[in-house]
Amino acid sequence: MKFILNHTDARCKARAGVVETDHGAFETPAFMPVGTIGTVKTVSPHELRENGVQIMLSNTYHLYLKPGTDILRQLGGLHRFNGWSGPILTDSGGFQVYSLDDLRKLSEEGVEFRSHWDGSRHLFTPEKVVDIQRAIGSDIMMVLDQCIANPSDYDSAREAHLLTLRWAARSREHFLNTRPYYGHRQFQFGIVQGGVYEDLRIASARALIDMNFEGYAIGGLAVGEDAETRDRVTDLCTDVLPENKPRYLMGVGKPEDILQAIERGVDMFDCVIPTRNARNGQVFTATGRVVIRNARYKDDPRPLDEQCQCYACRHFSRAYIRHMFSVNEVLGLRLATIHNIHFYQKLVREARQAILEDRFGEYKARFLETYHGNNNELSAGEEE
């Protein structure tokens, strides 16, 4: 995989680059909307493109259960199945299995779990996860890892870190000994673990670098730690990870957290926040979050965000979108989702431009001042 580092801001570690895949290139910093089951809920691939999306994420665990690898192979892989022609990254399913808690059993071999659909038993090994992602046909494949909650004690974090490295070595070997099914190249990222402990994180990153992955993710964050700890661990990891390969911070998705991580040298992000929150009636604007269900918007003629040019903001008022939510009309979910996707793509696009002009620090400070300074919105309490 070719990663072109266009520029690093002169005053911080923020980077602007381009990642090239056989399904096209995407610019970094990049935010990947989450299409867990092969689609970003309520929006089409065309609408993703229209709103600036260059790469999407889908989930190995969910696609393995439904529609299953046999269907995906029969129909030519996920790109042909879902109509998205751009790059796709698939996570390994490790986080989803981690979240099953009492429905899973961990061993050296892999993770045994029960399907949340029908209770059937399944085993994910590092090798099987590679095979599933070969069938999906994703451009970027994540290795199976063990994610644990923060805070965790040192011994638990060390055990998970060491198991993740052993699994990563098996994943890498199997990846290098297998081939893609659909004629396009696939690439593999390792995942740095180690909890909040500096020595474990450094050891994890260095061991993964020796395995020579095409890129590296920082995992095991946004799972209970405070923002200061997350920033510290992220900063530490990007100091160790190579400059000539992409860096991906998994599962971090608040606008302020994305900007903090960009400043620390992260290139790629994903999170369900923009799309899940949209379906619950929360939209992101330049002046903070808006809970569109709230009664204050029932006769508000303004667009969701007066600084936005997405379809929802160009054609509809807050009052109308609130009405859609109040009568349970799916158009409300769609418009809020379209807007939030557009907002996040605009955020990373503006951050990239600021990096290229050596003014990322000023951009971040100005964005956060406006975003937080004018945000008097309540998340609950005003709903009818």
C-alpha positions as CSV (number, residue, x, y, z in Angstrom):
1,M,0.0,0.0,0.0
2,K,1.3,3.4,-0.9
3,F,1.1,6.1,1.8
4,I,2.2,9.6,0.7
5,L,3.0,12.0,3.5
6,N,2.3,15.4,2.0
7,H,3.1,17.6,4.9
8,T,3.6,17.7,8.7
9,D,2.6,20.9,10.4
10,A,5.6,22.9,11.4
11,R,4.3,23.4,15.0
12,C,3.0,20.0,15.9
13,K,2.7,16.4,14.8
14,A,-0.4,16.9,12.7
15,R,0.0,15.2,9.2
16,A,-1.7,15.5,5.8
17,G,-1.2,12.5,3.5
18,V,-2.8,10.2,0.9
19,V,-3.4,6.5,1.1
20,E,-3.7,4.7,-2.3
21,T,-5.7,1.5,-2.7
22,D,-7.0,-0.4,-5.8
23,H,-10.4,1.1,-5.1
24,G,-9.1,4.6,-5.1
25,A,-7.2,6.9,-2.8
26,F,-8.3,8.7,0.3
27,E,-6.8,11.8,1.9
28,T,-5.8,12.0,5.5
29,P,-6.8,13.0,8.1
30,A,-9.7,10.7,7.2
31,F,-12.9,9.9,9.1
32,M,-14.6,6.6,8.2
33,P,-18.3,6.4,8.7
34,V,-19.3,3.0,10.2
35,G,-21.3,0.7,8.0
36,T,-21.4,-2.2,10.4
37,I,-23.5,-4.6,8.3
38,G,-22.3,-3.3,4.9
39,T,-24.2,-0.1,4.9
40,V,-24.2,3.2,6.7
41,K,-27.7,3.2,8.1
42,T,-30.3,5.2,6.3
43,V,-28.0,6.6,3.5
44,S,-26.9,5.3,0.1
45,P,-23.4,4.9,-1.2
46,H,-24.1,7.8,-3.6
47,E,-25.1,10.1,-0.6
48,L,-21.8,9.1,1.1
49,R,-19.8,10.2,-1.9
50,E,-21.9,13.4,-2.3
51,N,-21.0,14.4,1.3
52,G,-17.2,13.8,1.0
53,V,-16.8,10.3,2.2
54,Q,-13.7,8.6,0.6
55,I,-13.5,5.4,2.8
56,M,-16.0,3.5,4.9
57,L,-15.7,0.9,7.6
58,S,-17.6,-2.4,7.9
59,N,-17.5,-5.1,10.6
60,T,-16.1,-8.6,10.2
61,Y,-18.2,-10.1,13.0
62,H,-21.5,-8.8,11.7
63,L,-20.9,-9.7,8.1
64,Y,-19.7,-13.1,9.0
65,L,-23.0,-13.8,10.8
66,K,-25.2,-12.1,8.1
67,P,-25.1,-12.5,5.1
68,G,-22.2,-14.9,5.7
69,T,-19.0,-15.5,3.7
70,D,-20.6,-17.9,1.3
71,I,-23.0,-15.2,0.0
72,L,-20.3,-12.6,-0.1
73,R,-18.0,-14.9,-2.2
74,Q,-20.9,-15.9,-4.5
75,L,-21.7,-12.2,-5.2
76,G,-18.2,-11.0,-5.6
77,G,-17.3,-9.5,-2.3
78,L,-18.7,-6.5,-0.3
79,H,-17.9,-3.8,-2.9
80,R,-20.2,-5.5,-5.5
81,F,-22.7,-6.5,-2.8
82,N,-23.3,-3.0,-1.4
83,G,-22.5,-0.8,-4.4
84,W,-19.7,1.1,-2.7
85,S,-16.8,1.5,-5.1
86,G,-14.4,3.2,-2.8
87,P,-12.0,1.8,-0.2
88,I,-13.4,-0.3,2.7
89,L,-11.7,-1.1,6.0
90,T,-12.9,-4.0,8.1
91,D,-12.3,-4.3,11.8
92,S,-11.6,-7.7,13.0
93,G,-14.7,-8.2,15.1
94,G,-12.5,-8.3,18.3
95,F,-14.3,-5.3,19.9
96,Q,-17.7,-6.8,19.1
97,V,-16.7,-10.1,20.7
98,Y,-15.3,-8.2,23.7
99,S,-18.6,-6.4,24.1
100,L,-20.5,-9.8,24.3
101,D,-18.9,-10.3,27.7
102,D,-20.7,-13.4,29.1
103,L,-21.3,-14.8,25.6
104,R,-17.6,-15.4,24.9
105,K,-14.7,-17.5,26.0
106,L,-11.1,-16.5,25.4
107,S,-8.2,-18.9,24.8
108,E,-4.8,-19.1,23.1
109,E,-6.5,-20.5,20.0
110,G,-9.0,-17.6,19.6
111,V,-12.3,-16.4,20.9
112,E,-15.4,-18.7,21.1
113,F,-18.7,-16.8,21.2
114,R,-22.4,-17.1,20.8
115,S,-24.2,-15.3,18.0
116,H,-26.3,-12.4,19.2
117,W,-28.8,-13.5,16.5
118,D,-29.5,-17.1,17.4
119,G,-27.2,-18.2,20.1
120,S,-25.2,-20.5,17.8
121,R,-21.5,-21.1,18.8
122,H,-18.6,-19.8,16.7
123,L,-14.8,-19.6,17.0
124,F,-12.7,-16.7,15.7
125,T,-9.1,-17.5,15.4
126,P,-6.5,-15.1,13.9
127,E,-6.4,-17.2,10.8
128,K,-10.2,-17.4,10.4
129,V,-10.6,-13.7,10.7
130,V,-8.1,-13.2,7.8
131,D,-10.1,-15.7,5.8
132,I,-13.4,-13.9,6.5
133,Q,-11.9,-10.6,5.4
134,R,-10.6,-12.2,2.3
135,A,-14.2,-13.2,1.5
136,I,-15.4,-9.7,2.3
137,G,-12.8,-8.3,0.0
138,S,-12.0,-5.2,2.2
139,D,-9.0,-3.1,1.1
140,I,-7.7,-2.8,4.7
141,M,-8.0,-5.7,7.1
142,M,-7.5,-5.5,10.8
143,V,-5.9,-8.3,12.8
144,L,-7.8,-10.1,15.7
145,D,-6.8,-8.5,19.0
146,Q,-7.9,-8.6,22.6
147,C,-9.5,-5.4,23.8
148,I,-9.9,-4.8,27.5
149,A,-11.6,-2.0,29.4
150,N,-9.8,0.9,31.0
151,P,-8.8,1.2,33.7
152,S,-7.4,-2.3,33.9
153,D,-4.6,-3.5,36.2
154,Y,-1.1,-3.9,34.8
155,D,-1.2,-7.7,34.8
156,S,-4.4,-7.9,32.8
157,A,-3.2,-5.3,30.3
158,R,0.1,-7.2,29.9
159,E,-1.7,-10.5,29.3
160,A,-3.9,-8.9,26.7
161,H,-1.0,-7.2,25.0
162,L,1.0,-10.4,24.8
163,L,-1.9,-12.4,23.5
164,T,-2.6,-9.7,20.9
165,L,1.0,-9.9,19.7
166,R,0.9,-13.7,19.4
167,W,-2.4,-13.4,17.5
168,A,-0.9,-10.6,15.3
169,A,2.1,-12.9,14.3
170,R,-0.3,-15.6,13.3
171,S,-2.5,-13.2,11.4
172,R,0.4,-11.8,9.5
173,E,1.7,-15.2,8.6
174,H,-1.7,-16.3,7.3
175,F,-2.2,-13.1,5.4
176,L,1.1,-13.5,3.6
177,N,0.4,-17.1,2.8
178,T,-3.1,-16.4,1.3
179,R,-4.3,-14.4,-1.7
180,P,-7.2,-12.0,-2.4
181,Y,-10.3,-13.5,-4.1
182,Y,-11.4,-10.6,-6.3
183,G,-8.4,-9.3,-8.2
184,H,-7.7,-6.3,-6.0
185,R,-4.9,-6.0,-3.4
186,Q,-5.7,-6.2,0.3
187,F,-3.6,-4.7,3.1
188,Q,-3.3,-5.5,6.8
189,F,-3.0,-3.3,9.9
190,G,-1.6,-4.3,13.2
191,I,-3.2,-3.0,16.4
192,V,-1.2,-1.6,19.3
193,Q,-2.5,-2.6,22.7
194,G,-1.2,-2.3,26.3
195,G,-3.9,-0.4,28.2
196,V,-2.7,2.9,29.7
197,Y,0.8,1.6,30.5
198,E,3.7,3.2,28.7
199,D,6.1,0.3,28.7
200,L,3.4,-2.1,27.3
201,R,2.4,0.3,24.6
202,I,6.0,0.9,23.5
203,A,6.7,-2.9,23.4
204,S,3.5,-3.5,21.5
205,A,4.3,-0.9,18.8
206,R,7.9,-2.1,18.4
207,A,6.9,-5.7,18.0
208,L,4.2,-4.9,15.5
209,I,6.7,-2.7,13.5
210,D,9.0,-5.8,13.3
211,M,6.1,-7.7,11.7
212,N,6.0,-5.1,8.9
213,F,2.3,-4.4,8.6
214,E,1.1,-1.9,5.9
215,G,-0.3,0.3,8.6
216,Y,-0.9,0.5,12.4
217,A,-3.9,1.1,14.6
218,I,-4.0,2.3,18.2
219,G,-6.6,0.1,19.9
220,G,-7.9,-0.2,23.4
221,L,-8.8,3.5,23.9
222,A,-12.2,5.2,24.2
223,V,-13.1,2.2,26.5
224,G,-13.4,4.0,29.9
225,E,-10.3,6.2,30.3
226,D,-10.4,10.0,30.6
227,A,-9.5,12.3,27.7
228,E,-6.2,13.3,29.2
229,T,-5.1,9.7,29.5
230,R,-6.3,8.9,26.0
231,D,-4.3,11.9,24.6
232,R,-1.2,10.8,26.5
233,V,-1.3,7.2,25.2
234,T,-2.0,8.4,21.7
235,D,0.9,10.8,21.8
236,L,3.2,8.0,23.1
237,C,2.2,5.6,20.3
238,T,2.6,8.0,17.4
239,D,6.1,8.8,18.7
240,V,7.0,5.2,18.2
241,L,5.0,4.2,15.1
242,P,6.8,4.8,11.7
243,E,6.3,8.0,9.9
244,N,5.9,6.4,6.5
245,K,2.8,4.3,7.3
246,P,-0.8,5.3,8.2
247,R,-1.8,5.6,11.9
248,Y,-5.4,4.8,12.8
249,L,-7.0,5.6,16.2
250,M,-9.9,3.1,16.6
251,G,-13.3,4.1,17.8
252,V,-12.7,7.8,18.7
253,G,-15.3,10.1,17.3
254,K,-16.2,13.3,19.2
255,P,-15.0,16.3,17.1
256,E,-12.8,17.6,19.9
257,D,-11.2,14.2,20.4
258,I,-10.5,13.8,16.7
259,L,-8.7,17.2,16.6
260,Q,-6.7,16.3,19.7
261,A,-5.6,13.1,18.0
262,I,-4.8,14.8,14.7
263,E,-2.5,17.2,16.6
264,R,-0.7,14.1,18.0
265,G,-0.1,12.6,14.6
266,V,-3.1,10.3,13.9
267,D,-4.3,9.9,10.3
268,M,-7.5,7.8,10.4
269,F,-10.6,7.6,12.6
270,D,-13.9,5.8,12.8
271,C,-16.8,6.0,15.2
272,V,-20.6,5.4,15.4
273,I,-21.2,8.7,17.1
274,P,-22.1,10.9,14.1
275,T,-24.5,8.4,12.6
276,R,-26.0,6.8,15.7
277,N,-26.5,10.1,17.4
278,A,-28.1,11.4,14.2
279,R,-30.7,8.6,14.4
280,N,-31.4,9.7,18.0
281,G,-31.9,13.3,17.0
282,Q,-28.5,14.8,17.9
283,V,-26.8,16.8,15.2
284,F,-23.3,18.4,15.2
285,T,-23.0,22.1,14.1
286,A,-20.2,24.7,14.1
287,T,-21.7,26.1,17.3
288,G,-22.1,22.9,19.1
289,R,-24.6,20.0,19.4
290,V,-28.3,20.4,18.7
291,V,-30.9,18.0,20.0
292,I,-33.4,18.5,17.2
293,R,-36.2,16.7,19.1
294,N,-36.3,19.5,21.6
295,A,-39.4,21.7,21.7
296,R,-37.4,24.9,21.2
297,Y,-37.1,24.0,17.5
298,K,-40.8,23.4,16.6
299,D,-41.0,26.8,14.8
300,D,-37.3,27.4,14.1
301,P,-36.9,28.4,10.4
302,R,-33.1,28.1,10.4
303,P,-31.2,25.2,8.9
304,L,-29.5,22.8,11.2
305,D,-26.2,24.6,10.7
306,E,-26.0,28.0,9.1
307,Q,-22.4,27.4,8.0
308,C,-23.3,24.1,6.3
309,Q,-24.1,23.4,2.6
310,C,-25.2,19.8,2.9
311,Y,-28.6,18.8,1.3
312,A,-30.4,18.8,4.7
313,C,-29.2,22.4,5.4
314,R,-29.9,23.8,2.0
315,H,-33.5,22.5,1.7
316,F,-35.0,22.1,5.2
317,S,-35.5,24.0,8.4
318,R,-34.9,22.8,12.0
319,A,-38.7,23.0,12.4
320,Y,-39.3,20.6,9.6
321,I,-36.7,18.1,10.6
322,R,-38.0,18.2,14.2
323,H,-41.4,17.5,12.8
324,M,-40.1,14.4,11.0
325,F,-38.7,13.1,14.2
326,S,-41.9,13.8,16.2
327,V,-44.0,11.8,13.7
328,N,-41.4,9.0,13.5
329,E,-40.8,9.6,9.8
330,V,-37.6,8.0,8.5
331,L,-36.7,11.1,6.5
332,G,-35.8,12.8,9.7
333,L,-33.2,10.2,10.5
334,R,-31.9,10.4,6.9
335,L,-31.5,14.2,7.0
336,A,-29.8,14.2,10.4
337,T,-27.4,11.4,9.3
338,I,-26.6,13.2,6.0
339,H,-25.8,16.4,7.9
340,N,-23.6,14.7,10.5
341,I,-21.6,12.8,7.8
342,H,-21.1,16.1,6.0
343,F,-20.1,17.8,9.2
344,Y,-17.4,15.2,10.0
345,Q,-16.0,15.2,6.5
346,K,-15.8,19.0,6.5
347,L,-14.0,18.8,9.8
348,V,-11.2,16.6,8.6
349,R,-11.0,18.4,5.3
350,E,-10.5,21.7,7.0
351,A,-8.0,20.2,9.4
352,R,-6.1,18.8,6.4
353,Q,-6.0,22.3,4.7
354,A,-4.8,23.9,8.0
355,I,-2.0,21.3,8.3
356,L,-0.8,22.0,4.7
357,E,-0.7,25.7,5.7
358,D,1.1,25.2,9.0
359,R,-1.8,26.6,11.0
360,F,-3.5,23.5,12.5
361,G,-3.1,24.8,16.1
362,E,-4.9,28.0,15.3
363,Y,-7.6,26.1,13.4
364,K,-8.2,23.7,16.3
365,A,-8.4,26.5,18.9
366,R,-10.8,28.6,16.8
367,F,-13.0,25.6,16.0
368,L,-13.2,24.5,19.7
369,E,-13.9,28.1,20.9
370,T,-16.9,28.4,18.6
371,Y,-18.0,24.8,19.1
372,H,-17.9,24.9,22.9
373,G,-18.4,28.6,23.5
374,N,-21.9,28.8,22.0
375,N,-23.1,25.3,23.0
376,N,-25.9,25.8,25.5
377,E,-27.9,22.8,24.2
378,L,-29.4,20.3,26.6
379,S,-29.2,16.6,25.7
380,A,-32.5,16.0,27.5
381,G,-35.2,17.8,29.5
382,E,-36.8,19.9,26.8
383,E,-38.3,17.1,24.8
384,E,-42.0,16.9,24.5
